[in-house]
C-alpha cells in the first residue's frame, strides 16, 4: 500500500515489485536496486573521458517497463498542466528540455526505483511533498 502513494506506481507495478523482490536488504542502496532493474546507463570510460550510453536492460524487463510507463504518465501529466511551481515539476521540465521525453522517462523511472527501495528498506511511510501530492490528485 505504501508503494501506491508514489505517482506513476499503480497496483500492477507495486504487486510485481513485491512479488519479484523478496528482501530489499539484499541491495546496499537504491542505486543498486535501480541497476538490478536495468535502469542505469552503461558507462564507457577511457583515461579522462567518460561517456554514458543507453540503459543496461539486464534487469527485470516487466518491472522496468511498468516503471517507465508510469514515469511517462507522470511526465505527460506534468507537461500538460505546465506547472513549474515545485522542484519536482521544475526537474521534470528541465530534464525533458535537456534530454527529451523518452530519456527523461527512464531517468524518472530510475528515480522512482530508488524511492521504492528507500520506502521498503527503511520500512517507512512516504512523506509526500506538495508536488507529489499534486501529481496524485490528478
Legacy VTK file of the C-alpha trace (Angstrom):
# vtk DataFile Version 3.0
C-alpha trace
ASCII
DATASET POLYDATA
POINTS 138 float
0.000 0.000 0.000
2.929 2.358 0.653
4.167 1.991 -2.915
0.800 3.053 -4.313
1.359 6.528 -2.844
4.072 7.237 -5.410
2.952 8.880 -8.644
3.404 6.585 -11.601
3.255 3.455 -9.448
-0.003 1.579 -9.711
-1.308 -1.702 -8.402
0.378 -3.741 -11.165
3.775 -2.177 -10.570
3.556 -2.463 -6.792
2.484 -6.110 -6.810
5.097 -7.036 -9.424
7.868 -5.471 -7.343
6.705 -7.113 -4.118
6.389 -10.488 -5.884
9.830 -10.281 -7.504
11.901 -8.810 -4.655
11.868 -10.984 -1.563
14.219 -8.922 0.567
15.106 -5.295 -0.088
18.058 -5.536 2.307
19.891 -7.583 -0.335
20.545 -4.250 -2.092
23.015 -1.868 -0.442
21.373 1.236 -1.871
18.659 2.499 -4.163
21.277 2.815 -6.849
21.942 -0.931 -6.661
18.214 -1.603 -6.897
17.935 0.626 -9.988
20.901 -1.178 -11.548
19.314 -4.544 -10.755
16.222 -3.432 -12.656
18.377 -2.335 -15.604
17.587 1.373 -15.313
21.137 2.682 -15.027
23.121 3.823 -18.069
26.084 1.881 -19.418
29.365 3.683 -18.943
32.165 3.856 -21.421
35.383 5.208 -19.976
38.971 5.540 -21.068
41.586 7.664 -19.373
39.962 11.077 -18.884
36.821 10.623 -20.967
33.613 9.175 -19.580
30.522 8.699 -21.672
27.162 7.263 -20.714
25.266 5.127 -23.177
21.801 3.611 -23.107
20.319 1.707 -20.179
21.771 -1.712 -19.450
18.493 -3.664 -19.833
19.942 -6.515 -17.779
17.269 -6.493 -15.098
13.651 -7.491 -14.954
12.053 -6.366 -18.223
8.479 -6.398 -16.917
9.094 -4.207 -13.843
11.348 -1.876 -15.829
8.606 -1.463 -18.440
5.966 -0.748 -15.806
8.144 1.873 -14.117
8.961 3.580 -17.409
5.294 3.686 -18.445
4.359 5.140 -15.054
7.092 7.739 -15.413
5.788 8.636 -18.880
2.327 9.169 -17.443
3.747 11.443 -14.734
5.729 13.427 -17.299
2.704 13.870 -19.558
0.546 14.973 -16.634
3.183 17.499 -15.575
3.738 18.881 -19.069
0.013 19.139 -19.839
-0.596 21.286 -16.771
2.571 23.335 -17.419
3.095 23.885 -13.722
6.602 24.761 -12.572
5.983 25.886 -9.008
7.611 22.936 -7.246
11.075 21.479 -7.532
9.602 18.185 -8.769
7.859 19.907 -11.685
10.893 22.045 -12.477
13.096 18.945 -12.515
10.760 17.235 -14.988
10.579 20.306 -17.259
14.351 20.827 -17.213
15.092 17.160 -17.837
12.627 16.888 -20.729
14.014 20.069 -22.309
17.610 18.885 -21.874
17.426 15.226 -22.952
13.952 14.612 -24.397
10.817 12.849 -23.209
11.943 9.247 -23.584
15.251 9.623 -21.775
13.548 11.713 -19.109
11.034 8.891 -18.599
13.870 6.441 -17.957
15.561 8.903 -15.593
12.304 9.382 -13.679
11.750 5.601 -13.580
15.217 5.247 -12.061
14.309 7.927 -9.526
11.110 6.014 -8.681
13.097 2.777 -8.279
15.383 4.487 -5.768
12.378 5.863 -3.899
10.765 2.416 -3.831
13.919 0.904 -2.372
14.070 3.602 0.321
10.421 3.112 1.264
10.699 -0.656 1.515
14.190 -0.888 3.000
13.610 1.629 5.778
10.028 0.407 6.319
8.637 3.921 6.384
5.521 5.584 5.171
6.280 8.012 2.379
6.160 11.708 3.181
4.810 13.289 0.041
5.756 16.834 -0.800
3.250 19.236 -2.333
4.476 18.411 -5.802
3.903 14.675 -5.471
0.507 15.211 -3.843
-0.435 17.361 -6.808
0.548 14.569 -9.193
-1.513 12.019 -7.251
-4.614 14.229 -7.217
-4.513 14.344 -10.995
LINES 1 139
138 0 1 2 3 4 5 6 7 8 9 10 11 12 13 14 15 16 17 18 19 20 21 22 23 24 25 26 27 28 29 30 31 32 33 34 35 36 37 38 39 40 41 42 43 44 45 46 47 48 49 50 51 52 53 54 55 56 57 58 59 60 61 62 63 64 65 66 67 68 69 70 71 72 73 74 75 76 77 78 79 80 81 82 83 84 85 86 87 88 89 90 91 92 93 94 95 96 97 98 99 100 101 102 103 104 105 106 107 108 109 110 111 112 113 114 115 116 117 118 119 120 121 122 123 124 125 126 127 128 129 130 131 132 133 134 135 136 137
